[in-house]
Amino acid sequence: MPILRMSEIREMSTEDREEKLQELRTELTKLQTMIKAGGAIENPGRTHVLKKTIARILTVINEEE
């Protein structure tokens, strides 16, 4: 999954943002669980990208409030 840019996030509807946020949080949780269990993951930098994307989505959501 490519990195979501702020312009792309702003263009999404509120429902799409909420869905994407939930999807990214689920993926991050799975990756963190794999890391804690001692498993090898394909892309270790993926967790960093997921955290940044989640923060971007939350920023846009908070700006709208």
Number of C-alpha atoms within 10 A of each C-alpha: 5 6 10 15 11 13 9 9 20 15 10 12 10 14 9 12 19 15 12 17 19 13 12 17 16 12 15 19 12 13 20 15 12 13 13 10 9 9 11 11 12 7 8 11 9 15 17 11 15 20 13 14 22 20 13 18 20 15 13 16 15 9 8 8 5
